[in-house]
Amino acid sequence: MNEEKSRGKLNLEYLCPQTALGYDFYMSPKLLYDHEAFDGLDYGAKHLYCRMLSRAGLSAKNADEFTDELGRLYIIYTIEQVMKDMRCSEPTAVKMLKQLDNFGLIEKKRRGQGKPSFIYVKDFASVQFLNLKNLSSETKKDEVKNLKNFKGSYNNLSYNNLTYINPINQSAEPHQNTAKDKKRLMDTIGESEYSEYEELIKENIHYDMLVDEVFEHPETGERHKPYNKGVLDEMVFVILDTVCSKKDVIRVGGEEKPAAIVKNQLLKLDSQHIGYVYSCLQGNTSKVYNIRSYLLTALYNAPSSMNSYYRQEVNHDLFGRGRR
């Protein structure tokens, strides 16, 4: 008699609204099931990958300990742990890990001397970008549309949530080689692909809103446009130029980083991040010798540094003045 018959049917309680909202879940991205690139990947392997994403989140909380010299996050997940978590035999665990490796969703780095391997959990979302360049014109439009929808969850900023910043020098001009650089990039990737990516990036950061809105100074009542269009255009082009790069690694802040990671990070930027980088530019008093490199570094680091920056500002306003 097999285990299912001997155990019998479980007499479980019905869900109610209170209990349905109170459970913890493993993150299971739709893209992992909907994108054709992952067709053929067993459901068991997909579930194991979701568990790895959860573990990667824990590693991220201790990034100093679980990040290599290239800034890549890794996890430690032994065969024994996989077998226990997945309730499976060793051959099944090995098969699922091998499948994830063959699909490019993970990469193992052996350390030898009985030490557990490092497992790099690859970013499933970057499959959207990797497939984009090799598609036909019509299919490419569909992929760009899907990518916009996928990135849409990051863009929930309304007008009232914009942080007020003082106007940067309104006479500032964009980088003098911008027109030449745009032509160079168009010649490299084609005008159509250039336009598609430019539209995507501008939509992500709410470019039209930033350019057109007029803010009122909270103290003087003076009305002005807080963002210089030339500077915004320069930011857009830096993102665009990097996302369309053919390089395998991209130099950010003096370090070589995998291109897919940099591109995916830049495609997550929204108007809050742009406002933060803009305020950093405004507050910078030291001479910037390479504005492109400075902007790329600031934009790449914006998601991780913005929250801590504003938290420090709030702490200073709440507690710093009280100590004087």
C-alpha positions as semicolon CSV with decimal commas, in nm:
position;residue;x (nm);y (nm);z (nm)
1;M;0,000;0,000;0,000
2;N;0,148;0,334;-0,096
3;E;0,189;0,623;0,148
4;E;-0,098;0,828;0,001
5;K;-0,353;0,550;0,057
6;S;-0,229;0,464;0,406
7;R;-0,231;0,826;0,520
8;G;-0,580;0,904;0,400
9;K;-0,730;1,234;0,292
10;L;-0,649;1,527;0,521
11;N;-0,949;1,687;0,690
12;L;-0,842;2,050;0,659
13;E;-1,024;2,368;0,757
14;Y;-1,176;2,601;0,497
15;L;-0,999;2,929;0,431
16;C;-1,153;3,249;0,563
17;P;-1,043;3,606;0,475
18;Q;-0,843;3,649;0,795
19;T;-0,638;3,334;0,750
20;A;-0,593;3,376;0,373
21;L;-0,415;3,708;0,426
22;G;-0,193;3,592;0,707
23;Y;0,037;3,332;0,551
24;D;0,397;3,359;0,435
25;F;0,474;3,269;0,074
26;Y;0,774;3,196;-0,141
27;M;0,813;3,452;-0,419
28;S;0,712;3,288;-0,747
29;P;0,765;3,532;-1,036
30;K;0,513;3,518;-1,322
31;L;0,794;3,562;-1,572
32;L;0,938;3,228;-1,465
33;Y;0,621;3,055;-1,583
34;D;0,510;3,282;-1,868
35;H;0,834;3,347;-2,061
36;E;0,919;3,100;-2,338
37;A;1,285;3,101;-2,235
38;F;1,193;2,889;-1,933
39;D;0,975;2,641;-2,121
40;G;1,093;2,289;-2,038
41;L;1,211;2,380;-1,689
42;D;1,047;2,136;-1,446
43;Y;0,807;2,278;-1,189
44;G;1,020;2,127;-0,912
45;A;1,323;2,317;-1,041
46;K;1,117;2,635;-1,061
47;H;1,007;2,594;-0,701
48;L;1,367;2,533;-0,596
49;Y;1,469;2,853;-0,775
50;C;1,199;3,042;-0,581
51;R;1,347;2,909;-0,257
52;M;1,686;3,028;-0,376
53;L;1,545;3,376;-0,438
54;S;1,423;3,374;-0,078
55;R;1,769;3,275;0,043
56;A;1,925;3,543;-0,177
57;G;1,708;3,797;0,004
58;L;1,859;3,681;0,333
59;S;2,209;3,704;0,184
60;A;2,133;4,060;0,071
61;K;2,066;4,157;0,433
62;N;2,423;4,046;0,509
63;A;2,572;4,164;0,181
64;D;2,922;4,221;0,323
65;E;2,945;3,851;0,401
66;F;2,768;3,714;0,092
67;T;2,902;3,933;-0,190
68;D;3,213;3,856;-0,395
69;E;3,481;4,095;-0,518
70;L;3,273;4,181;-0,827
71;G;2,970;4,280;-0,621
72;R;2,780;3,960;-0,709
73;L;2,550;3,815;-0,445
74;Y;2,571;3,444;-0,367
75;I;2,405;3,190;-0,139
76;I;2,522;2,871;0,029
77;Y;2,276;2,588;-0,028
78;T;2,404;2,233;0,015
79;I;2,261;1,920;-0,144
80;E;2,149;1,805;0,201
81;Q;1,957;2,131;0,256
82;V;1,795;2,103;-0,087
83;M;1,689;1,745;-0,015
84;K;1,537;1,849;0,319
85;D;1,356;2,156;0,183
86;M;1,224;1,987;-0,131
87;R;1,146;1,653;0,039
88;C;1,334;1,469;-0,233
89;S;1,612;1,216;-0,289
90;E;1,971;1,310;-0,368
91;P;1,945;1,221;-0,741
92;T;1,635;1,442;-0,772
93;A;1,808;1,730;-0,594
94;V;2,113;1,697;-0,820
95;K;1,887;1,686;-1,128
96;M;1,702;2,006;-1,030
97;L;2,026;2,192;-0,956
98;K;2,174;2,081;-1,287
99;Q;1,861;2,192;-1,472
100;L;1,874;2,539;-1,314
101;D;2,242;2,559;-1,409
102;N;2,173;2,451;-1,768
103;F;1,899;2,716;-1,801
104;G;2,138;2,983;-1,672
105;L;1,935;3,059;-1,359
106;I;2,220;2,968;-1,124
107;E;2,595;2,932;-1,139
108;K;2,799;2,722;-0,897
109;K;3,150;2,806;-0,785
110;R;3,334;2,517;-0,622
111;R;3,569;2,604;-0,336
112;G;3,728;2,267;-0,265
113;Q;3,860;2,126;0,065
114;G;3,514;2,012;0,169
115;K;3,372;2,365;0,168
116;P;3,019;2,415;0,030
117;S;2,998;2,573;-0,314
118;F;2,890;2,930;-0,370
119;I;2,569;2,947;-0,572
120;Y;2,510;3,265;-0,771
121;V;2,137;3,310;-0,825
122;K;2,097;3,480;-1,162
123;D;1,834;3,751;-1,216
124;F;1,541;3,589;-1,401
125;A;1,410;3,935;-1,505
126;S;1,712;4,009;-1,722
127;V;1,589;3,748;-1,972
128;Q;1,365;4,024;-2,107
129;F;1,664;4,233;-2,205
130;L;1,879;3,945;-2,328
131;N;1,612;3,832;-2,573
132;L;1,530;4,180;-2,696
133;K;1,821;4,229;-2,934
134;N;1,772;3,912;-3,136
135;L;1,402;3,944;-3,214
136;S;1,225;4,050;-3,531
137;S;1,087;4,403;-3,546
138;E;0,727;4,307;-3,466
139;T;0,818;4,063;-3,191
140;K;1,057;4,318;-3,044
141;K;0,773;4,568;-3,005
142;D;0,578;4,309;-2,807
143;E;0,879;4,235;-2,588
144;V;0,932;4,604;-2,516
145;K;0,566;4,635;-2,426
146;N;0,597;4,338;-2,188
147;L;0,908;4,487;-2,034
148;K;0,723;4,815;-1,974
149;N;0,446;4,626;-1,798
150;F;0,698;4,431;-1,593
151;K;0,877;4,749;-1,485
152;G;0,548;4,923;-1,417
153;S;0,538;4,795;-1,060
154;Y;0,830;5,023;-0,980
155;N;0,657;5,334;-1,109
156;N;0,391;5,413;-0,850
157;L;0,501;5,770;-0,782
158;S;0,240;6,044;-0,788
159;Y;0,293;6,419;-0,818
160;N;0,236;6,473;-0,447
161;N;0,513;6,229;-0,353
162;L;0,785;6,427;-0,528
163;T;1,045;6,564;-0,291
164;Y;1,102;6,935;-0,336
165;I;1,455;7,030;-0,442
166;N;1,594;7,371;-0,523
167;P;1,655;7,451;-0,890
168;I;1,994;7,363;-1,031
169;N;2,162;7,622;-1,250
170;Q;1,902;7,670;-1,525
171;S;2,163;7,782;-1,775
172;A;2,345;7,452;-1,752
173;E;2,390;7,288;-2,091
174;P;2,390;6,915;-2,161
175;H;2,714;6,740;-2,242
176;Q;2,856;6,907;-2,552
177;N;2,895;6,576;-2,733
178;T;2,538;6,455;-2,667
179;A;2,419;6,496;-3,029
180;K;2,729;6,321;-3,163
181;D;2,694;6,043;-2,904
182;K;2,328;5,991;-2,994
183;K;2,417;5,954;-3,361
184;R;2,693;5,708;-3,272
185;L;2,452;5,495;-3,067
186;M;2,181;5,509;-3,335
187;D;2,432;5,392;-3,596
188;T;2,527;5,103;-3,366
189;I;2,187;4,968;-3,263
190;G;1,953;5,124;-3,519
191;E;1,711;5,413;-3,492
192;S;1,412;5,189;-3,415
193;E;1,573;5,012;-3,120
194;Y;1,712;5,343;-2,995
195;S;1,362;5,494;-2,994
196;E;1,210;5,191;-2,819
197;Y;1,460;5,198;-2,536
198;E;1,443;5,576;-2,505
199;E;1,063;5,557;-2,476
200;L;1,087;5,281;-2,214
201;I;1,340;5,471;-2,000
202;K;1,148;5,798;-2,018
203;E;0,829;5,620;-1,919
204;N;1,003;5,452;-1,625
205;I;1,127;5,783;-1,482
206;H;0,814;5,988;-1,567
207;Y;1,028;6,211;-1,787
208;D;0,742;6,427;-1,919
209;M;0,620;6,500;-1,567
210;L;0,968;6,601;-1,450
211;V;1,020;6,829;-1,750
212;D;0,678;6,997;-1,752
213;E;0,585;7,038;-1,387
214;V;0,622;7,375;-1,217
215;F;0,683;7,376;-0,842
216;E;0,624;7,650;-0,590
217;H;0,893;7,721;-0,332
218;P;0,743;7,636;0,011
219;E;0,886;7,952;0,174
220;T;0,906;8,225;-0,093
221;G;0,616;8,119;-0,314
222;E;0,840;8,156;-0,620
223;R;0,733;7,931;-0,907
224;H;0,986;7,761;-1,131
225;K;1,075;7,436;-1,303
226;P;1,296;7,245;-1,059
227;Y;1,460;7,023;-1,321
228;N;1,688;7,137;-1,600
229;K;1,584;6,956;-1,919
230;G;1,941;6,935;-2,047
231;V;2,055;6,757;-1,731
232;L;1,759;6,519;-1,745
233;D;1,837;6,442;-2,110
234;E;2,194;6,366;-2,012
235;M;2,074;6,121;-1,745
236;V;1,841;5,953;-1,993
237;F;2,122;5,913;-2,244
238;V;2,363;5,770;-1,986
239;I;2,102;5,506;-1,897
240;L;2,023;5,442;-2,264
241;D;2,387;5,418;-2,369
242;T;2,462;5,172;-2,087
243;V;2,154;4,955;-2,142
244;C;2,239;4,923;-2,513
245;S;2,605;4,846;-2,452
246;K;2,746;4,531;-2,614
247;K;3,006;4,484;-2,340
248;D;3,003;4,184;-2,106
249;V;3,120;4,396;-1,813
250;I;3,061;4,764;-1,739
251;R;3,281;4,984;-1,522
252;V;3,084;5,154;-1,244
253;G;3,253;5,352;-0,969
254;G;3,594;5,213;-1,060
255;E;3,477;4,848;-1,049
256;E;3,401;4,605;-1,330
257;K;3,047;4,470;-1,292
258;P;2,852;4,215;-1,502
259;A;2,667;4,406;-1,772
260;A;2,334;4,227;-1,711
261;I;2,332;4,337;-1,346
262;V;2,407;4,700;-1,431
263;K;2,144;4,711;-1,707
264;N;1,875;4,557;-1,490
265;Q;1,952;4,803;-1,209
266;L;1,921;5,100;-1,443
267;L;1,590;4,974;-1,584
268;K;1,446;4,981;-1,230
269;L;1,503;5,354;-1,187
270;D;1,198;5,575;-1,138
271;S;1,140;5,949;-1,086
272;Q;1,231;5,931;-0,717
273;H;1,574;5,796;-0,805
274;I;1,622;6,064;-1,070
275;G;1,522;6,333;-0,818
276;Y;1,772;6,195;-0,570
277;V;2,058;6,189;-0,822
278;Y;1,962;6,539;-0,935
279;S;1,981;6,668;-0,577
280;C;2,322;6,499;-0,538
281;L;2,443;6,682;-0,849
282;Q;2,313;7,008;-0,708
283;G;2,481;6,955;-0,373
284;N;2,814;6,842;-0,514
285;T;3,081;7,111;-0,467
286;S;3,384;6,920;-0,594
287;K;3,497;6,931;-0,957
288;V;3,365;6,643;-1,168
289;Y;3,615;6,551;-1,440
290;N;3,405;6,280;-1,606
291;I;3,034;6,368;-1,584
292;R;2,928;6,050;-1,767
293;S;3,112;5,826;-1,522
294;Y;2,983;6,029;-1,227
295;L;2,622;6,006;-1,348
296;L;2,641;5,633;-1,421
297;T;2,777;5,562;-1,073
298;A;2,518;5,786;-0,906
299;L;2,231;5,634;-1,106
300;Y;2,345;5,277;-1,045
301;N;2,378;5,333;-0,670
302;A;2,058;5,540;-0,634
303;P;1,821;5,254;-0,532
304;S;2,048;5,138;-0,249
305;S;2,171;5,478;-0,127
306;M;1,856;5,692;-0,157
307;N;1,666;5,553;0,140
308;S;1,961;5,573;0,381
309;Y;2,036;5,928;0,263
310;Y;1,687;6,057;0,333
311;R;1,672;5,866;0,661
312;Q;1,987;6,047;0,774
313;E;1,836;6,379;0,666
314;V;1,522;6,312;0,870
315;N;1,725;6,205;1,173
316;H;1,931;6,523;1,143
317;D;1,621;6,741;1,127
318;L;1,450;6,563;1,415
319;F;1,740;6,509;1,650
320;G;2,040;6,709;1,529
321;R;1,889;7,049;1,593
322;G;1,772;6,948;1,938
323;R;2,127;6,886;2,050
324;R;2,246;7,238;1,964
